[in-house]
Amino acid sequence: MFPKLDPILHSELRLAVVSLLAGVESADFTYIKKQTGATAGNLSVQIEKLSTAGYITVEKGFKGKMPCTTCSLTPEGLEAFRKYVDALKEYIST
């Protein structure tokens, strides 16, 4: 029997965001947008879903006079990511 895949992480863009954040302390919106190739609107929606799920934290502030949104992976998000990767490994090895 195959393990259930987390529906929050099973979206390509949400998985990409969490993958990026797993390797850094935090990342700003512009960096995430550039790395994923997502539109600003779509990325905003997916970040909100990850935040609502408790997988990331979102801080809004300013760099000088420019607004800046910074995202960080939560311990719950990291654990969910690890479980998702482990589940995919089971799919591959079966």
N, C-alpha and C positions, 0 to 999 in steps of 0.2 A: 504494500500500500504506500502511495506517495504522500509525503508530508504536505500539509496545507501551506500555501504561500500567502504571506501577509498582503492583503489587498491594497494597503496604503503604499507599500514599496513596489508593488507589481506594475506600477506606472513607470514608463521609461524615463520621463523627466524627473519624477520624484526620486527614483532610484539613482539617477545621475547626481542630483543635488546631495543626497545622503552620502553617496560614494565620495564626492568631492569633500564634503565636510568631515568625513571619517579620517581624512589625511591632514587636516589643518585644525588649528584652534578655533578659527572663525574665518568667515569670508564675507565680503560685501556683495551686495546685489549685482553691481556692475561686473565683478569678477565671475560670479556664478552665471550670469547671463551670457557673458563672452565664452566661457568654457562649455556651456551646454548648447549654445546656439539658439536658445529659446527666445520667444518674443517677451517683452516686458510684461504684457498682460497675462500671458499663459504662465510665466514664471511666478508672478504675484499670486495667482490662484493656487498653484501647486505648493508654494511656500506657506500659504495660509492653511492648506490641508495638513501639511507636515507639522505646523505649529499647533493646530487644533488637536492633532493626535498625540502631542507631547513629544514628538521626535526631534524637534529643533526649537531653539529660542530665537526670537527676532527682536533686535534692538534698533530703534530708530533714533537718529541723532543728526548731527551736522559735522561736516568737514569744512571748516571755514563757514561760508554762507551757503554751501551746497548740502542738500539733504543726503543722508547716508543711512542705508539699511544694512545691518550686519546680522548674519545668521551663524548659529553654533549648534552643533549636535549635542543633544542631551544624553545622559547615561542610558535612558530608556531607548532613545533612537539608536545608539550604538549597539545595544543588545538586540534590538529588532533587526538591525542590519546583519549582525553576526548570525542570527537564527535564519534569516532569509538566505544568506550565502550558504549556510550548512544545508538547508533544504534543497537548494539548487544542486549542490554537490551530490546529494542522494539521488536526485533525478538523473544526473549524468552517469553515476556509477551503476544504476540499475539496468 
